[in-house]
Amino acid sequence: MPKRYTIRLMREAEKGLRRIHRDERKRLEAEILALAENPRPRQSISLQGTRNGYRLRWREWRIVYRIYEDEALVLVVLVGHRKDVYRGL
C-alpha cells in the first residue's frame, strides 16, 4: 500500500487561497489534496536553494510546499499568483 502524506497549510498559504476566486480555489485545493497520494507529481519542480522545497503550477497560480519524508508530511508554504508567490520565500 502506498504511503499517504498528511497535508498542512501554513497561515500564509491559507490567506493566499482565500484571495483566489472560488472556482479556481476549488481546483487548487484539489491539487493540494492530491499531494497526499503523490507529493512529487510529474509536473512538480524542485526549488533550488531548498532541501525539500517544491513548486506546483496550475495556470497562473503556484503552490509552494515542502516534503518531510520522516513525518510523511506535505507542508504547503505559499499559494498565490506567479508574479507574487516567490517574493515570500
Phi, psi and omega in degrees: 000131181292151180291136177252131182263150173274141179253129173230142178248132173286162183304319180297323178293319177298316178298317179299318179296320181296335182280349185267143179307145187307314182296316179290324179299319179299318180294318178295320178297321177296320177297319180294315180296328179294338178295340178295326179275320182217095183287350178234067178296162184304326183275000178281151181235135176286133181276129178291146179084003177232150179282322186223026182267141180223162176224142179233136180241146174218115187052235181267006183262151179232142174243118179253128185213165177237147178248128176246098184299316184297334179255357186052053185234136169247117181255112179278117186272311183218148170224127180182182179291147185301331181284341185247334195296325185281349178293334183275357183273000000 
